[in-house]
Every structure is written in C-alpha cells, then in structure tokens.
Amino acid sequence: MRREYRIHLSLIVLMVTGFLLGACSNDNAETGGSEDGAEEEGGVFVFARGGDSVSLDPSEVTDNESTNVAQSMLENLVAFEEGGTGIEPMLAEEWEESEDGLTYTFQLQEGVKFHDGTDFNAEAVVVNFERWMNGSGDQFPTYGSVFGGFIDDESHIIESVEALDETTVEFKLNTLKPTFLKELALTNFAISSPAAIELHGEDYSNNPVGTGPFVFDEWIRNDRVVMSKYEDYRLEGYPKLDQVIIRAIPDNSARMNALISGEVDMIDGVDPENAQQIEEDENLRLLTRPALNIGYLGFTVTREPFDDPLVRQALSHAVDKEAMVEGLFAGMEEPAKNAIPPVIDGHHDEVETYDYDPEKARELLAEAGYPDGFEMELWAMPVPRPYMPDANKVAEYLQSNFADIGVTANIVSFEWATYLEKARAGEADTFILGWTGTNGDADDFLFSLWHENNIGSLNSTHYTNEEFNQVLEEARSITDEEKRNELYREAQEIMHEDPPIIPLVHPTPILGAQDYVKGFDPHPTGSLYTTEITLDK
C-alpha cells in the first residue's frame, strides 16, 4: 500500500483568518478588507527588523533575517500550513510516499515561471538539489545539517533526485527520514532559477530569482531590501501589495519610534516592556508568535576551561533565571531548563533545572581547579532576535551573576554576519545565541544544534558526546513517534549532565503593527509571509 497525499490546488488559495495559536487577547491574524467589504489592494508594506540579511540566497544561511526576506521571492515544493507546522502543497501540487518511506514522488504545478521568464520544472528542482548536495558545510550549512552531510559522505540521506518527466520529480533516500516533508518546507530549500544561478555565479546571493509573489529590486546593505509585485504570480489575485520593503533598524527604541510615527507598518523584536504601550495605542496592534524557540548561552567546549563539564555546571548554577525573566522580560517569558521548548513533543519536563545556587557554583569551580574563578569572554549578539530581544542586557545580567562566583566576563560583540561566522569557527569562549524551530520537531533543535556532525555549521558549541550522537541518530532512523520522544528525552538527560549550553528562556516573540495591516500570519517558525498582506487604510 502506498501512502498518498493529494490536496487540490484550489485549496491553496486561502482566505486568511484569525487563529488562536499563541495569541494574546487580540486577534493575531485578520482577513483583509475595508469596512464596506471591499478588499483593499496595492500599496507599499514596510517591515522593520533589528538586523540585516547575511545573504539573499537562503541555502547559504542559518539566520531568519535572511530567510524571511527570501520567503517573498522564492518558493518551496511544499509549505507549512498557516499558523502551524503541518504540510501543504506549494510548487508541488501532490506527492506520494512509498511504503518503505524511502521514495517520494512529487507532481509539480504546470505553467509556473521564474521571475526571469524561464520555466519551473522537474529539472530545475534537480539542479537546485544537486547544487546543494555537491557543496560543503561552508557553502550550504543547513543542507549538511538536515540531510546528513553531502554527496560523498557516508551519512548523506539523499541517494538521488531525478526528473521523471517535465512535471514529476523523484527523491530516493538512503535511510528513513521521518521529517523529510517538513525539511523540504524550510526556506533554505526554496527553488531558485537555474539560469540565474549560472548567470550570477558566486554573486547569486545578491541577485535572487525565484517563483515567489515578489521580484527582487535592490539590496542596500544594513538599510533595506526592496521587492516589487510579480505580475505573473501563479496564484490568481495575489499578491495584494505592490511593493515590500524590509528595513534594518538595529536599535529597539528607534524601531519602536518608527512604528509609532507611521514610518513603518510593522516591526519585530519588540521589547516586552513596550508591549503595553502598543496595546494602549488605538492605531497599533500587538502580535505574538508561539514560543517555538530557545535563547541560550553557549560554551565552546573545545576551549579551556569550558572543556570541563564541572565548569559548565558551575556557571549553570550561577544564573538566576527567574530574576532575569522578571527583570529583563517583564515577567512575560518562561525560564528554560531544557534545550527544546515545552511545546515540542519529546520535551523532558522531569529533568531538573540547575537551581540558582552561587555556593554550589563556587564549590564546583574549586573542584575543577578554579577556586579563585577565571576571566573569560562573553559574546553578545548585535541584533535583536525573536529568542533574544536584547542580548546586551542579558549579557550584562550574566556578567553580574558570574562576578558573584569570581568569574570575570568581558562582553564582546561583532557585526551580525561576523558574529555568526566566528561563533561557528569556535572563536568564542561563551556566546549568546538561540534558535527558532523550523519544523516543530525535537530533531530540529537537538540534532541540528548539538550533534557532532554539525560542528562548524549549526553546532557552534563544538559539542561532541558519543552517547548523545547515537541516541539522536537512532531517533532519526525510526518513525514510531513515542519511541522517538523517549530517545529525545534521553538526549536531554545527557545534555543536562554534560551541558554545552545554559538554556535561558523561551520568549514569546512580540511584533507591533499598524492597525490597518491585515492578512499577516505570525507563524510559529518566525517566518514573514507577505503574499496575503493588505493595507486597509
């Protein structure tokens, strides 16, 4: 028997409705339309975020600032459903999965064109995947993390990608991949025009060409990305907007002021302390995303003294997370005790947190050979992220906590792309980072961020624990969800005893918008979908 998935193309064109997932008392998503029922179309939507993109080719990056821009220009074979992580068609209109789970056959939409006028077809899908699988971790870090490396690696999951005809593409896998369809929905695997890739070469990251609702116009680094409506978009009547501008405004207060003044239509990275101000302004709306994330302090475990688990345990006991959340997050967030958020299946709620215990921390430091403490660098991100709205404030708080046990932490920062590059290279002692879940699965956190195979890409801690690796690999090889969850709980127990991070917080990402912005989906993955947004001014 073959499991078959068919969703008619007519169901793709959705009317946007409000949903309750992770919502405040106000609606998080609304249908567009004016008071008399006539839908407002056109206009320029200006969105402001805290940092610039690293690249406009999403396959090259691991950060949401880059993928969120790409989502307006490039599309995937499949997509996440509105408000959740279920899978629905996008460029593929239907698919079949073989009984053994090792072959996936996709029927593609016909008549779709890339922005450069070339055809989207099965061969274009093959070209994109062959480009990625023949690359390296430096070029395509997410591909290597998700699909077990690259074509010459024994652990590589994809055996082949073949165009059976113009509109049929077949994926053969070497091993089971329970989350395969969800991985294909990641923006990192959106399909680019093969002609544009060949034309621009290494400069394709500055000249993206896809099939999405908007066409790339210009990128002024550290300022704005401008995109215009794709007049031949595959979904009739969409997009609604004429233009989308994504601005970078690093300072939280300046970004907030731009919203209040009407300079921008929507912002992310809202400080919790500003949430009430937005709620009380009749011209603005507060939006929230579900807390599908983790903000943490990472240890580069290959650097002394962080190669000693006792030191990492000591610093874990030094942090008063409850006071941090109350003081820096307006008491609105949930202190983290595990590496994955509670909303994820497999979260281990029975793992005991590292209690705030400075005396215990000092005892562990003495046992590790540091009775008088030591000096270290504490890296703080230069940009607000959904999992960490103000990393510098958190760094200062941690600095104070560590000083109480005799550890001097010197705060360091770099430009965002440099910060990520240096952290991946293992140059930090400790660093503040985080992760917003991309597919709602525990594997997306535990394997992606801390499996040994991902050192140098997503595993910036350079953590390696053979028992931990084996547990995660077993979880990747089976489809029994309860067994997988048992294995993920076991992995969290291992991480608790041999911690590569201090889990800090699972924030509820907050956005602010003008009241006239309709049709926005505050998706739990942190995505920025613009297809159905309207401005009901």
Phi, psi and omega in degrees: 000137178253135174278127186235137181243121179226123174227118185296146184302331181296335180282348182289325183282093189265143165277128185285127178238158176294148175222161190261353185301113177068023188275158169274196178290335178271162178290140179270336179220141182223152174287151177284172177133149178268176185297330181271008176090353179277126184286132179273130179233164178088186178095172181246124179261122181247118180247133181244132177235174187276345182215164181272166174290153172273320179207155175262002170263104188295341180290343183270352195234170175235003186255146180290335180299327179279311184293329181295329175287316182300331183298338178276345187245329184240154182229159181256171174296318179229167184221161172282144179291161179301127175077002183205190183243020167290161187253138175222164183295156170222265175281338170265132182265342174198165181203161177232144176244131180293161183300325181276358176075014185252354180227130177237127180243123185248132170263124186267156174294144180264151173079010180276136180244144168288164182299337180272006177091352178281162185279138165274126179205184184298323180295327177296322177296315179300314181302316180297312182291325177292326175300313182290314186290340176266009179268210182216172178298328178292324181280310188229073187297323182290323177301312181298321180291316186283321187251024171071034178102213187231183196302329181267001180272137180300330183274359183299129188278325184273120178281315182198156171231121188228136174275110180282327171200191185302326187239017180230125178233139185239130175253128172248132182253149176280328180219163177300143176223090186304332183256022187305312182296322178294325178295321180295341179276352179292136181301334178301339181247029173289150188268124178261160176292119177302324180295320180291322177299316180291320182296314188267342179058229182295342180272007179299331180298344177254001184218062185291141178224116180228206179244008188290179186289343181230148182255137180295132175252300181202157175229110173260106189303141181061019179225292186200154167242131183244132180225143181244156182305134175272108188294336182254030181300145189294334180264117183299132179088359180234154357283169182273331184275157173274327186206148174237131177238123178254112183258153174252116176231094189298323185283126182301318181293319179295322178293319178297317180295325178295326176291312183299321182282348182087008179293329178231162183265333182204149176225155169245182180065035179289129174299136177307327182291344179264356185300316182296323179299321179292316181299328184274352180268117184295344180268356185238162175228143176265131179238145177228152172251152173300151184278067178268063190201176174211131169253132187215164168256119181266145172255131170278101194285357176268355181255138176288146357270015187279000172284352180259118180302332180297322179294317180294322176295321180299312180294329177296322179285345185277347187263123175269090185292323181299315179293325179297313181295319180294319185276324187254342183239020177055026179067013186269349188251175182249121176301142182264141172239346178235170182280347177238149184286157182300337181286349181272133173299135182100353175299135185259093185287342183273353174295130181283137178287159171283105181297150174292110186209082182303325180295315176299321179299316179295322178297318179294322177298317179297318179298327180279355179098018181232062182296336180256013181078199180196176179247142183210169172259141176237109184274135179240131180300143181274356185232150173286141176232160181303328180272356182200085185298330180214088185294329182293320177296319179294320178299317179296323178294313179297321178304317179293317178300316182291326178299329180295340178249014175090010180258123179267116181251118178264121185281132183229147175213163179216168171302149194305309181297321179293320178304310181297317182297314181290322178296316178299326181283355178082027184271351181268150167286302175224156184207144174270125175211190178185188184205134169257125184304138183260340183217005177079013182246146181298327179303325182297332176270300192290311181288314185299318190265337188225002174287145184302327182297341184259012173299131182093351175239268180270337180275079182285345177284345185059032181288135173219126178214112189299319179297316178301312179303313183296320179297316181292323179294321177296318180297330179284343189260001183232160181249352178292110188294322180292321177295319177300316181296323176299318180294321179293325175294322176297319179298322179292328175294320178297315180296329181293321181280331182233071192283124172274349183217165162253107175296127186255307191201149170248086185286153168270107182299132184245134175238156174236142182218152169297146184297338183278354179282121181237159172079017180268134179256106177284074190295143182298336179281000180081012184287160179237088180270126187247356187305318189254006180291137172231160178245102184266070184278000000 
